[in-house]
């Protein structure tokens, strides 16, 4: 049986299950897979966390260095987010330039961090126009079982929440905690026919007719949204999904809070 035929059969099966309110792994439509977060996974990083949602694993490492601020923001630090889809994590990934999926993942995570005002970049200025802290947020996909964006966001938020600024190393004062102002979490939903499910597996992502990622913070704000695929969501769909995103976001933030 060819790969295309097998994929088409799987897509049909996924959609048939969703029509009956079921999913391949037995979850309810609004049920996430098991979630785990482990801090300090990379000893050489200034902050790190391994996040796992189901069998999807993303490692986020934070590196903090002294650099020069951008000319248009001389009184602020710099934040750069990057996502790498390691070939060993999926047969779909190959060595080479960043793929569209890698670029989208990094941009959606970066947007949520910035829109939520998670990191006070003004507090990272050392000498206006000359010296500032530069934060590198790297997300490495170790296993891809679907829903990369939410897993990468969870890893990045956990890592940033437990990041230290190594001031002594650069002789600019005493070491201190980064202390983010907010903790954004992203919740991704996909449409499978008339059903909309949270935390899609890879098979559900392939079969879906639309994807919506909603980023929330802990004070009741929707800080960002990302629409993917070709399907549509009605205004009522979006309203309902926002409520669901807050519920899932609060639960994941509680996991980070207890680490």
Order of alpha helices (4+ residues) and beta strands (2+ residues): alpha-beta-beta-beta-beta-alpha-beta-beta-alpha-beta-beta-beta-beta-alpha-beta-beta-alpha
